[in-house]
Amino acid sequence: MKLISVVPHDHSPKLVLFPAPGLSVLILLACAGGALSQTNVTVGTPGELKKLSLEELLNIEVTSVSRRPEKLSETASAIQVITQEDIRRSGATSLPEALRLASNLQVAQADARQWAISARGFNNTLANKLLVMIDGRAVYTPLYAGVFWEVQNVLLEDVDRIEVVSGPGGTLWGANAVNGVINIITRSAKDTQGLLVTGGGGSLLQDFGAVRYGGAAGSNFFYRIYGQRFDRNNSVLANGNNARDQWDMTQGGFRTDWFPSDANTVTFQGDSYAGSEQGAPADTKVDGQNAVGRWTHAFSQESELQVQMYFDRTWRKIPNQLAEDLKTYDLDFQHRFACGERQTIVYGAGYRLMQDRVKNTPMFSFLPPNRDLQLFSGFVQDEITLVPERLKFTIGTKLEHNDFSGWEVQPSARLAWMPATNQILWAAISRAVRSPSRIDSDFFFPSPPVPPGVTNFSGSRGFDSENLLAYELGYRIQPFSRVSLSAAPYYNFYKDLRSVDQTSPTGFVFENHFKGEVWGIELSANYQATDWWRFRGGYNYLHKHLWPTSTNALASVREGNDPQNQFSLQSIMDLPAHLQFDATVRYVDTLPSPNVPSYLTFDVRVAWQFKSLELSIVGQNLLDHRHPEFVTATGRHEIERSVYGKVSWSF
């Protein structure tokens, strides 16, 4: 259990008893202080990818910004791409570790299994302003409008790339694409043929292994199946004691890609996982399954139709707190076509049903415990070429209806100027919303009835969407053949942010009585020093200021905990005799509330690769014995220096 002091308006401190693990983080969140992308170059194995020139890497086509393929160098948005080679050479062992390579994200490890990941502020282990998709499937929980990162256990060898867009994506992607979009895109089954076996172990990642096999039936049907497992060790507390948060997970899945004709692609894929997370008084259990089907039909080079359906089930049981079973059914389509010689229109519509079933306890409750939540959506975007190959204007909007706040309109306008083939200057203004979640509306702590004099928190049935009006600028240039640079300054104005309002000496309720502004700049660079040595990195500056709009709102309460400065640099080096030497440096500034000291990390990977065999040793957090990166309701956990070895064999 954990004691947290809440100071009401009469300034007499009230001690509130919170359970340490699991959903106690939900309270801390509110009450703690303060279509499948392709490239226009043939990319197969990682060995082929690392041979691409910087110019070819900038010509990789991305789809997350406009829902259509466009060259990275010509994209009018603050986007960074993490390639399969970047991930492999970093030594990352999980999706959150791979996301550290995007300098436009705030990524912090809270303990052995919890992560805080956001873009442009409001970071928390339950951050709710970032949309995350895996092959078009939104990994979203309506419980708090965020992501349970520990169960997003993608086989990293299957990831083609990760597109990270900072800034509003609401025009095309909808609610929760407020501060950014993360789109994880896995490789086609056609590109993962043969057998892959990996395994290893170490100090923090105790043991891990994966097997994948890809085959074909005829010349146009390809498939793969895989299985993987890991066991991760505990983090430690500030006093050096074992935090007892070790965990394990086993996962398997498949993917098929069928090409019945040159114009049609049919993809079907799915995953199933189960795991155990150590805790007191008993372990948390998790499991889930998903299936995605997608059909893409190309009418011409300028016109394409895509229809996608997916089912996703997640289940978790936190002893003495609650259990949740969530089933999501999603159907959407989109159509892209040219309208004359100077316009490209993309439009689409979607429907999502989320069947959320919660088993309440005397400690926490969501009332009603069972809800069927529906989401209806549609979007349209028009890209207009004002001056061929020089000036483009893009305008569009997303229209959504959810069961909490009703209809939401999210328009955006974007202007892109390309004064030369090696540079682009763009500006945008967008409106985006974070639609309410169940914690905002249905949450009660403790469960009713509440005895007189007991401090209690609850959601509000009148809770409305949080609103953002974002102003962005951007400049991307390749001044030399081996150098690319980008800068993206921005100003975000938020209103109707979540607040904690005091309604009685012991009663607190979630409302929309905060405003705020966040401004900053994101810088990134790529430098191909030689044919065998490449650098990539970036710097992120962020300033956040929030203020209450009601006398009942607790002025001391702030959402998120964000560093003002952060910097990262990745070095990828190929040495003689089939050796590789890679290093990643990260600096993260002090977190203000609750305070977490600044830290500098240094990761090193040394590998020997010969044909289909690769042996590697990775050291992580080598500059200190241990350090904290975030604080949760369970206290301050610290991440220790670690090392692991890995063997990878493919044939």
C-alpha positions as CSV (number, residue, x, y, z in Angstrom):
1,M,0.0,0.0,0.0
2,K,1.1,3.6,-0.5
3,L,0.2,6.8,1.3
4,I,-0.3,9.9,-0.9
5,S,-1.1,13.3,0.6
6,V,-3.9,15.3,-1.0
7,V,-4.2,18.9,0.1
8,P,-7.8,20.2,0.0
9,H,-8.8,23.9,-0.2
10,D,-8.7,24.1,3.6
11,H,-5.0,23.3,3.4
12,S,-5.3,20.4,5.9
13,P,-3.5,17.4,4.5
14,K,-5.5,14.3,3.9
15,L,-3.7,10.9,3.7
16,V,-5.2,8.7,1.1
17,L,-4.4,5.0,1.0
18,F,-3.6,3.6,-2.4
19,P,-2.9,0.0,-3.3
20,A,0.6,-0.4,-4.6
21,P,0.4,-2.4,-7.8
22,G,-1.8,-2.5,-10.9
23,L,-4.6,0.0,-11.2
24,S,-3.3,2.2,-8.4
25,V,-1.5,3.8,-11.3
26,L,-4.9,5.0,-12.5
27,I,-5.2,7.1,-9.4
28,L,-1.7,8.4,-9.8
29,L,-2.5,9.4,-13.3
30,A,-5.0,11.9,-12.1
31,C,-3.7,12.7,-8.6
32,A,0.1,12.5,-8.5
33,G,2.0,15.7,-8.5
34,G,2.6,18.3,-10.9
35,A,-2.4,0.3,-46.2
36,L,0.9,-1.8,-45.9
37,S,3.8,0.5,-46.6
38,Q,6.2,-0.3,-49.4
39,T,9.5,1.2,-50.5
40,N,10.4,2.2,-54.0
41,V,13.6,0.2,-53.6
42,T,13.6,-3.5,-53.1
43,V,14.3,-4.2,-49.4
44,G,14.7,-7.7,-48.3
45,T,17.2,-8.8,-45.6
46,P,18.7,-6.5,-43.0
47,G,22.0,-6.9,-44.8
48,E,20.5,-5.4,-47.9
49,L,18.9,-2.5,-46.0
50,K,22.2,-1.4,-44.4
51,K,23.7,-1.1,-47.9
52,L,21.1,1.6,-48.9
53,S,22.5,5.0,-49.3
54,L,21.2,7.9,-47.3
55,E,19.3,9.2,-50.3
56,E,17.6,5.8,-50.8
57,L,16.6,5.8,-47.1
58,L,15.0,9.2,-47.5
59,N,13.1,7.8,-50.5
60,I,11.4,5.1,-48.4
61,E,7.7,5.6,-48.7
62,V,5.6,6.1,-45.6
63,T,1.8,6.0,-45.2
64,S,1.1,7.3,-41.6
65,V,0.8,11.0,-42.5
66,S,-1.6,11.0,-45.4
67,R,-2.8,7.3,-45.6
68,R,-1.1,7.0,-48.9
69,P,2.5,6.2,-50.0
70,E,4.7,9.2,-50.2
71,K,8.5,9.7,-50.0
72,L,9.8,10.4,-46.5
73,S,11.8,13.3,-47.9
74,E,8.6,14.9,-49.3
75,T,6.4,14.4,-46.3
76,A,5.0,17.6,-44.8
77,S,5.1,16.3,-41.2
78,A,7.3,15.8,-38.2
79,I,7.9,12.1,-38.9
80,Q,10.8,9.8,-38.1
81,V,11.3,6.3,-39.4
82,I,13.0,3.5,-37.4
83,T,14.1,0.8,-39.9
84,Q,14.6,-2.9,-39.2
85,E,18.3,-2.3,-39.4
86,D,18.2,0.5,-36.8
87,I,16.3,-1.8,-34.4
88,R,18.7,-4.8,-34.9
89,R,21.8,-2.7,-34.5
90,S,20.5,-1.0,-31.4
91,G,20.2,-4.3,-29.5
92,A,16.6,-3.5,-28.5
93,T,14.7,-6.5,-27.1
94,S,11.2,-5.0,-26.9
95,L,9.0,-2.6,-28.8
96,P,9.4,0.2,-26.2
97,E,13.2,-0.2,-26.3
98,A,13.0,0.2,-30.1
99,L,10.9,3.3,-29.7
100,R,13.8,5.0,-27.8
101,L,15.4,5.4,-31.3
102,A,12.7,8.0,-32.2
103,S,14.0,11.3,-30.7
104,N,10.6,12.9,-31.1
105,L,9.2,10.6,-28.4
106,Q,9.4,10.6,-24.6
107,V,10.2,7.0,-23.6
108,A,10.9,6.1,-20.0
109,Q,11.1,2.7,-18.3
110,A,9.1,2.8,-15.0
111,D,9.9,-0.7,-13.7
112,A,10.6,-4.2,-15.1
113,R,7.4,-4.2,-17.3
114,Q,5.8,-0.7,-17.3
115,W,6.7,2.0,-19.7
116,A,5.8,5.7,-20.1
117,I,5.6,6.7,-23.8
118,S,4.3,9.9,-25.3
119,A,5.0,12.6,-27.8
120,R,5.0,16.3,-27.1
121,G,4.3,16.0,-23.4
122,F,1.8,14.5,-20.9
123,N,3.9,11.4,-20.5
124,N,2.8,8.8,-18.0
125,T,2.6,5.0,-17.7
126,L,-1.1,5.5,-18.8
127,A,-0.5,8.2,-21.3
128,N,-3.7,8.9,-23.3
129,K,-2.8,11.2,-26.2
130,L,-0.9,8.9,-28.5
131,L,-2.4,6.5,-31.1
132,V,-0.5,3.3,-31.6
133,M,-1.2,0.8,-34.4
134,I,0.3,-2.6,-35.3
135,D,-0.4,-3.4,-39.0
136,G,-3.5,-1.2,-38.9
137,R,-4.8,-2.6,-35.6
138,A,-5.2,0.0,-32.9
139,V,-3.8,-1.3,-29.6
140,Y,-6.1,0.8,-27.5
141,T,-8.0,0.2,-24.3
142,P,-11.1,2.2,-23.5
143,L,-10.3,1.7,-19.8
144,Y,-8.0,4.8,-19.8
145,A,-7.6,5.6,-23.6
146,G,-4.0,4.3,-23.8
147,V,-1.8,1.3,-24.3
148,F,-0.7,-1.6,-22.1
149,W,2.8,-1.6,-23.5
150,E,4.0,-4.8,-21.8
151,V,1.6,-7.0,-23.9
152,Q,2.6,-5.5,-27.2
153,N,5.2,-8.2,-27.8
154,V,6.0,-7.9,-31.5
155,L,8.7,-10.2,-32.9
156,L,11.2,-7.5,-33.7
157,E,12.8,-9.5,-36.5
158,D,9.5,-9.2,-38.4
159,V,9.2,-5.4,-38.1
160,D,9.8,-3.7,-41.5
161,R,9.8,-0.3,-39.9
162,I,8.2,2.0,-37.3
163,E,6.8,5.3,-38.5
164,V,6.6,7.8,-35.6
165,V,4.6,11.0,-36.3
166,S,4.7,13.7,-33.6
167,G,1.8,16.2,-33.7
168,P,-1.9,15.8,-34.4
169,G,-3.0,12.9,-36.6
170,G,-6.7,13.4,-35.8
171,T,-7.7,14.4,-39.4
172,L,-7.1,10.9,-40.7
173,W,-6.7,8.7,-37.6
174,G,-9.2,10.1,-35.2
175,A,-9.5,10.5,-31.4
176,N,-6.4,9.9,-29.4
177,A,-4.1,10.8,-32.3
178,V,-3.7,14.1,-30.4
179,N,0.1,14.4,-29.8
180,G,1.3,11.7,-32.2
181,V,0.9,8.4,-34.1
182,I,3.0,5.3,-33.9
183,N,2.6,2.9,-36.8
184,I,4.4,-0.4,-36.5
185,I,4.5,-2.1,-39.9
186,T,5.6,-5.7,-40.1
187,R,7.2,-7.4,-43.2
188,S,5.2,-9.3,-45.7
189,A,5.3,-13.1,-45.5
190,K,6.9,-13.0,-48.9
191,D,10.0,-11.3,-47.4
192,T,10.4,-13.7,-44.4
193,Q,10.9,-17.0,-46.2
194,G,12.9,-19.8,-44.6
195,L,13.7,-20.7,-41.0
196,L,14.9,-18.2,-38.3
197,V,16.0,-19.3,-34.9
198,T,17.1,-16.8,-32.2
199,G,17.9,-17.2,-28.5
200,G,20.0,-16.0,-25.6
201,G,19.9,-14.6,-22.1
202,G,21.5,-12.3,-19.7
203,S,21.2,-10.4,-16.4
204,L,17.9,-8.5,-16.9
205,L,16.5,-10.3,-19.9
206,Q,17.2,-13.7,-18.3
207,D,16.3,-15.9,-21.2
208,F,14.5,-15.5,-24.6
209,G,14.0,-17.4,-27.7
210,A,12.0,-17.4,-31.0
211,V,11.4,-19.6,-34.0
212,R,9.9,-18.4,-37.2
213,Y,9.3,-20.3,-40.5
214,G,8.1,-18.9,-43.8
215,G,7.0,-20.9,-46.8
216,A,5.0,-20.6,-50.0
217,A,2.3,-22.5,-51.8
218,G,2.7,-21.8,-55.5
219,S,4.0,-18.5,-56.8
220,N,1.5,-16.1,-55.3
221,F,0.7,-17.4,-51.7
222,F,3.2,-16.9,-48.9
223,Y,2.9,-17.6,-45.2
224,R,4.9,-17.6,-41.9
225,I,4.4,-18.9,-38.4
226,Y,6.3,-18.0,-35.3
227,G,6.6,-18.6,-31.5
228,Q,8.6,-16.7,-28.9
229,R,9.1,-16.6,-25.1
230,F,11.0,-14.5,-22.6
231,D,11.6,-14.2,-18.9
232,R,12.6,-10.8,-17.5
233,N,14.2,-10.2,-14.1
234,N,13.1,-7.7,-11.5
235,S,13.9,-4.0,-11.2
236,V,15.2,-2.7,-7.9
237,L,13.9,-0.1,-5.4
238,A,15.8,3.0,-4.5
239,N,17.2,1.2,-1.4
240,G,18.5,-1.6,-3.5
241,N,15.8,-4.2,-2.5
242,N,14.2,-6.5,-5.0
243,A,11.1,-4.8,-6.5
244,R,9.4,-8.2,-7.2
245,D,8.1,-7.2,-10.6
246,Q,9.7,-9.9,-12.8
247,W,7.5,-11.2,-15.6
248,D,7.3,-13.6,-18.5
249,M,5.3,-14.0,-21.7
250,T,4.8,-16.6,-24.4
251,Q,3.4,-15.7,-27.8
252,G,2.8,-17.2,-31.2
253,G,1.2,-16.1,-34.5
254,F,1.0,-16.3,-38.2
255,R,0.7,-14.2,-41.4
256,T,-0.4,-15.0,-44.9
257,D,-0.1,-12.8,-48.0
258,W,-1.9,-13.8,-51.2
259,F,-1.4,-12.0,-54.5
260,P,-4.2,-13.4,-56.7
261,S,-3.4,-10.8,-59.4
262,D,-1.1,-7.8,-59.9
263,A,-3.9,-5.5,-58.7
264,N,-5.0,-7.4,-55.5
265,T,-3.4,-8.3,-52.2
266,V,-5.0,-10.2,-49.4
267,T,-3.4,-10.4,-46.0
268,F,-4.5,-12.4,-43.0
269,Q,-2.6,-12.5,-39.7
270,G,-3.0,-13.1,-36.0
271,D,-1.3,-13.5,-32.7
272,S,-2.0,-15.2,-29.3
273,Y,-0.1,-14.5,-26.0
274,A,-0.2,-15.3,-22.3
275,G,1.9,-14.1,-19.5
276,S,2.4,-13.6,-15.8
277,E,3.5,-10.5,-13.9
278,Q,4.8,-10.9,-10.4
279,G,3.2,-8.8,-7.7
280,A,1.7,-8.8,-4.2
281,P,-0.4,-10.5,-2.9
282,A,-0.5,-12.6,-6.1
283,D,0.6,-12.4,-9.7
284,T,-1.2,-10.5,-12.4
285,K,-2.3,-12.7,-15.3
286,V,-2.7,-11.5,-18.9
287,D,-3.6,-13.1,-22.2
288,G,-5.0,-12.1,-25.5
289,Q,-5.7,-12.9,-29.2
290,N,-6.1,-10.9,-32.3
291,A,-6.8,-11.5,-36.0
292,V,-6.5,-9.0,-38.9
293,G,-7.8,-9.4,-42.5
294,R,-7.0,-6.8,-45.2
295,W,-7.8,-6.6,-48.9
296,T,-6.1,-4.0,-51.1
297,H,-7.1,-3.4,-54.7
298,A,-5.1,-1.1,-57.0
299,F,-7.3,0.4,-59.8
300,S,-4.2,2.3,-61.1
301,Q,-1.1,3.9,-59.8
302,E,-3.2,6.9,-58.6
303,S,-6.2,4.9,-57.3
304,E,-6.4,2.3,-54.6
305,L,-9.1,0.7,-52.3
306,Q,-8.5,-1.0,-49.0
307,V,-10.9,-2.8,-46.7
308,Q,-9.7,-4.1,-43.3
309,M,-11.3,-6.0,-40.5
310,Y,-9.8,-7.0,-37.2
311,F,-10.8,-8.7,-33.9
312,D,-8.8,-8.1,-30.7
313,R,-9.3,-9.7,-27.3
314,T,-7.4,-8.7,-24.2
315,W,-7.8,-10.0,-20.7
316,R,-6.0,-9.2,-17.4
317,K,-6.6,-10.1,-13.8
318,I,-5.1,-8.0,-11.1
319,P,-5.7,-9.7,-7.7
320,N,-7.8,-7.9,-5.2
321,Q,-8.3,-5.0,-7.7
322,L,-10.2,-5.9,-10.8
323,A,-10.3,-8.1,-13.9
324,E,-11.0,-6.9,-17.4
325,D,-12.1,-8.7,-20.6
326,L,-12.2,-6.5,-23.7
327,K,-13.3,-7.6,-27.1
328,T,-12.9,-5.2,-30.0
329,Y,-14.4,-5.6,-33.5
330,D,-13.3,-3.1,-36.1
331,L,-14.2,-2.6,-39.8
332,D,-13.0,0.3,-42.0
333,F,-12.3,1.1,-45.6
334,Q,-10.5,3.8,-47.5
335,H,-10.3,4.9,-51.1
336,R,-7.7,7.0,-52.8
337,F,-8.1,8.5,-56.3
338,A,-6.9,11.3,-58.5
339,C,-9.3,14.1,-59.3
340,G,-7.9,15.7,-62.4
341,E,-4.2,16.3,-62.7
342,R,-3.7,18.3,-59.6
343,Q,-5.8,16.7,-56.9
344,T,-5.6,13.5,-54.9
345,I,-8.5,12.7,-52.6
346,V,-8.5,10.1,-49.8
347,Y,-11.7,9.3,-48.0
348,G,-12.9,6.5,-45.8
349,A,-15.3,5.3,-43.0
350,G,-15.1,2.9,-40.1
351,Y,-17.1,1.3,-37.3
352,R,-15.7,-0.1,-34.0
353,L,-17.5,-2.1,-31.3
354,M,-15.7,-2.5,-27.9
355,Q,-17.3,-4.9,-25.5
356,D,-15.7,-4.1,-22.1
357,R,-16.4,-6.4,-19.2
358,V,-15.0,-5.5,-15.8
359,K,-15.1,-7.5,-12.6
360,N,-15.1,-5.0,-9.7
361,T,-13.8,-5.3,-6.2
362,P,-14.4,-3.2,-3.0
363,M,-11.3,-1.3,-3.8
364,F,-12.0,-0.2,-7.4
365,S,-15.1,-0.2,-9.6
366,F,-16.3,0.8,-13.0
367,L,-20.0,1.4,-13.0
368,P,-21.7,0.1,-15.0
369,P,-19.2,-2.8,-15.0
370,N,-20.1,-3.9,-18.5
371,R,-20.3,-1.5,-21.5
372,D,-20.7,-1.9,-25.2
373,L,-19.0,1.2,-26.7
374,Q,-19.5,2.1,-30.3
375,L,-17.4,4.4,-32.5
376,F,-18.5,5.6,-35.9
377,S,-16.0,7.6,-38.0
378,G,-15.4,9.0,-41.5
379,F,-12.7,11.2,-43.0
380,V,-11.9,13.0,-46.2
381,Q,-8.7,14.7,-47.3
382,D,-7.8,16.6,-50.5
383,E,-4.3,17.3,-51.6
384,I,-4.1,20.1,-54.1
385,T,-1.0,20.8,-56.2
386,L,-0.9,24.6,-56.6
387,V,2.5,24.6,-58.4
388,P,3.7,21.3,-59.8
389,E,6.6,19.8,-57.8
390,R,6.8,23.0,-55.7
391,L,3.7,23.9,-53.7
392,K,1.0,21.7,-52.3
393,F,-2.0,22.5,-50.1
394,T,-3.8,19.7,-48.1
395,I,-7.1,20.1,-46.3
396,G,-9.2,17.5,-44.6
397,T,-11.3,16.5,-41.6
398,K,-12.2,13.6,-39.5
399,L,-15.8,13.1,-38.2
400,E,-16.4,10.8,-35.3
401,H,-19.2,9.8,-32.9
402,N,-18.4,8.1,-29.6
403,D,-20.7,7.1,-26.7
404,F,-19.2,9.6,-24.2
405,S,-19.0,13.0,-25.9
406,G,-21.0,12.5,-29.1
407,W,-19.9,14.0,-32.4
408,E,-16.3,15.3,-32.8
409,V,-14.9,17.2,-35.8
410,Q,-11.2,17.3,-36.3
411,P,-10.1,19.5,-39.3
412,S,-6.6,20.2,-40.5
413,A,-4.9,22.3,-43.1
414,R,-1.3,21.9,-44.3
415,L,0.9,23.8,-46.8
416,A,4.1,22.4,-48.2
417,W,6.7,24.3,-50.3
418,M,9.6,22.5,-52.0
419,P,12.0,25.2,-53.2
420,A,14.4,22.5,-54.4
421,T,14.4,18.7,-54.8
422,N,16.5,18.4,-51.6
423,Q,14.4,20.4,-49.2
424,I,10.8,21.0,-48.0
425,L,9.2,23.7,-45.8
426,W,5.8,23.1,-44.4
427,A,3.2,24.6,-42.0
428,A,0.0,23.2,-40.5
429,I,-2.8,24.0,-38.2
430,S,-5.0,21.2,-36.8
431,R,-7.7,20.5,-34.2
432,A,-7.6,17.2,-32.4
433,V,-9.4,15.7,-29.4
434,R,-8.8,13.0,-26.8
435,S,-12.2,11.4,-26.3
436,P,-13.3,10.4,-22.8
437,S,-12.4,6.9,-21.4
438,R,-14.0,4.8,-18.8
439,I,-11.8,6.1,-16.0
440,D,-13.0,9.6,-16.8
441,S,-16.7,8.6,-16.7
442,D,-17.3,5.3,-14.9
443,F,-14.5,5.1,-12.3
444,F,-15.0,4.9,-8.5
445,F,-12.5,4.6,-5.6
446,P,-13.4,3.0,-3.3
447,S,-16.4,1.2,-4.7
448,P,-19.8,2.6,-3.5
449,P,-21.2,2.9,-1.0
450,V,-18.5,5.1,0.5
451,P,-18.6,5.4,4.3
452,P,-18.8,8.9,5.7
453,G,-15.5,10.6,6.1
454,V,-13.6,8.3,3.7
455,T,-11.7,10.1,0.9
456,N,-13.1,9.0,-2.5
457,F,-12.5,9.7,-6.2
458,S,-14.9,9.2,-9.0
459,G,-15.4,9.9,-12.7
460,S,-17.9,12.4,-14.1
461,R,-20.7,11.4,-16.4
462,G,-20.4,14.9,-17.8
463,F,-16.7,14.5,-18.7
464,D,-16.1,16.0,-22.1
465,S,-13.3,15.5,-24.7
466,E,-10.0,17.2,-24.3
467,N,-9.3,19.7,-27.1
468,L,-6.1,20.7,-28.9
469,L,-5.4,23.4,-31.4
470,A,-1.9,22.8,-32.8
471,Y,0.3,25.1,-34.9
472,E,3.3,23.5,-36.6
473,L,6.2,24.4,-38.8
474,G,8.8,22.1,-40.4
475,Y,11.9,22.2,-42.5
476,R,13.7,19.1,-43.9
477,I,16.9,19.4,-46.1
478,Q,19.6,17.2,-47.5
479,P,22.4,19.8,-47.9
480,F,24.9,17.1,-48.9
481,S,24.6,13.6,-50.3
482,R,25.6,12.1,-46.9
483,V,23.7,14.5,-44.6
484,S,20.0,15.1,-43.9
485,L,18.6,17.5,-41.3
486,S,15.1,18.3,-40.1
487,A,13.5,20.8,-37.6
488,A,9.9,20.9,-36.4
489,P,8.9,23.8,-34.0
490,Y,5.4,23.7,-32.7
491,Y,2.9,25.4,-30.4
492,N,0.0,23.4,-28.8
493,F,-2.9,25.0,-27.0
494,Y,-5.1,22.7,-24.9
495,K,-8.4,23.3,-23.2
496,D,-10.8,21.1,-21.3
497,L,-7.9,19.0,-19.9
498,R,-8.7,16.6,-17.2
499,S,-8.7,18.1,-13.7
500,V,-9.3,16.8,-10.2
501,D,-12.0,18.9,-8.6
502,Q,-12.8,18.9,-4.8
503,T,-16.5,18.6,-4.2
504,S,-16.4,18.0,-0.5
505,P,-13.8,17.7,2.3
506,T,-13.3,14.1,1.3
507,G,-14.7,14.0,-2.3
508,F,-12.8,14.4,-5.5
509,V,-14.1,14.1,-9.1
510,F,-12.6,14.2,-12.6
511,E,-13.6,17.2,-14.6
512,N,-12.4,19.3,-17.6
513,H,-11.1,22.3,-15.7
514,F,-7.6,22.8,-17.0
515,K,-6.1,24.6,-19.9
516,G,-2.5,24.5,-21.0
517,E,0.1,25.3,-23.6
518,V,3.1,23.3,-24.8
519,W,5.7,24.5,-27.2
520,G,9.0,23.2,-28.3
521,I,11.2,22.1,-31.2
522,E,12.3,18.7,-32.5
523,L,15.6,18.3,-34.3
524,S,16.9,15.2,-36.1
525,A,19.8,14.3,-38.4
526,N,21.3,11.4,-40.3
527,Y,24.9,11.4,-41.3
528,Q,26.6,8.7,-43.5
529,A,30.2,9.3,-42.5
530,T,31.6,6.6,-44.7
531,D,30.2,3.6,-46.5
532,W,30.7,1.6,-43.3
533,W,29.7,4.1,-40.6
534,R,26.4,5.9,-40.1
535,F,25.0,8.2,-37.4
536,R,21.4,9.0,-36.6
537,G,20.1,11.1,-33.7
538,G,18.1,14.1,-32.5
539,Y,17.3,16.7,-29.9
540,N,14.0,17.5,-28.3
541,Y,13.1,20.7,-26.3
542,L,9.7,20.9,-24.6
543,H,8.1,23.5,-22.4
544,K,4.7,22.9,-20.7
545,H,2.5,25.3,-18.8
546,L,-1.0,24.3,-17.4
547,W,-3.5,26.3,-15.3
548,P,-6.9,25.6,-13.7
549,T,-10.1,27.2,-14.9
550,S,-12.2,26.5,-11.8
551,T,-11.7,27.3,-8.2
552,N,-12.6,23.7,-7.4
553,A,-9.8,22.3,-9.5
554,L,-6.7,21.4,-7.4
555,A,-4.1,23.7,-8.8
556,S,-1.2,21.5,-7.7
557,V,-2.4,18.6,-9.8
558,R,-0.7,18.1,-13.2
559,E,-1.0,15.4,-15.8
560,G,2.2,13.9,-17.1
561,N,5.9,14.3,-16.2
562,D,8.1,15.5,-19.0
563,P,11.8,16.3,-19.5
564,Q,12.5,19.7,-20.9
565,N,15.6,18.5,-22.8
566,Q,16.5,15.2,-24.3
567,F,19.1,14.0,-26.8
568,S,20.0,10.7,-28.5
569,L,22.6,9.5,-30.9
570,Q,23.0,6.1,-32.5
571,S,26.2,5.0,-34.2
572,I,26.2,2.0,-36.6
573,M,29.6,0.7,-37.7
574,D,30.6,-2.2,-39.9
575,L,34.2,-3.4,-39.2
576,P,36.4,-5.8,-41.0
577,A,36.2,-9.6,-40.4
578,H,32.4,-9.5,-40.4
579,L,32.4,-7.5,-37.1
580,Q,29.9,-4.9,-36.1
581,F,30.2,-2.2,-33.4
582,D,27.2,-0.2,-32.5
583,A,26.5,2.3,-29.7
584,T,23.6,4.4,-28.6
585,V,23.8,7.4,-26.2
586,R,20.7,9.1,-24.6
587,Y,20.4,12.0,-22.3
588,V,17.2,12.8,-20.5
589,D,16.7,15.9,-18.4
590,T,15.2,16.1,-14.9
591,L,11.5,15.2,-14.6
592,P,9.9,17.9,-12.5
593,S,7.0,16.3,-10.6
594,P,7.6,13.9,-9.0
595,N,11.3,14.6,-9.3
596,V,13.5,12.2,-11.2
597,P,17.1,13.2,-11.7
598,S,18.5,13.6,-15.2
599,Y,20.5,10.6,-16.5
600,L,22.8,9.6,-19.4
601,T,22.7,6.1,-20.8
602,F,25.2,4.3,-23.0
603,D,24.4,1.0,-24.8
604,V,26.9,-1.0,-26.8
605,R,26.4,-3.9,-29.2
606,V,29.3,-6.0,-30.6
607,A,28.4,-8.7,-33.2
608,W,30.0,-11.1,-35.5
609,Q,28.0,-11.9,-38.6
610,F,28.9,-14.5,-41.2
611,K,26.4,-15.5,-43.8
612,S,23.3,-16.7,-42.0
613,L,24.8,-16.8,-38.5
614,E,25.0,-13.9,-36.1
615,L,26.5,-13.8,-32.6
616,S,26.1,-10.6,-30.5
617,I,26.7,-9.3,-27.0
618,V,24.8,-6.2,-25.8
619,G,25.4,-4.0,-22.8
620,Q,22.7,-1.6,-21.7
621,N,22.9,1.3,-19.2
622,L,26.6,0.9,-18.9
623,L,27.4,4.4,-17.4
624,D,25.9,3.7,-14.0
625,H,25.0,0.8,-11.7
626,R,21.3,1.8,-11.8
627,H,19.1,4.8,-12.2
628,P,15.4,5.7,-12.1
629,E,13.6,6.9,-15.2
630,F,10.0,7.4,-13.9
631,V,7.9,7.2,-10.8
632,T,4.7,5.2,-10.4
633,A,2.2,4.6,-7.6
634,T,4.4,1.7,-6.5
635,G,7.3,4.1,-5.8
636,R,10.6,4.8,-7.6
637,H,12.0,1.7,-9.3
638,E,15.5,1.8,-10.8
639,I,16.8,0.2,-13.9
640,E,20.1,-1.7,-13.5
641,R,23.1,-2.0,-15.8
642,S,22.6,-5.2,-17.8
643,V,24.2,-7.5,-20.4
644,Y,22.9,-10.3,-22.6
645,G,24.1,-12.5,-25.4
646,K,22.2,-13.5,-28.5
647,V,22.5,-16.1,-31.3
648,S,20.6,-15.7,-34.5
649,W,20.6,-18.3,-37.3
650,S,18.5,-18.2,-40.5
651,F,18.4,-20.5,-43.5
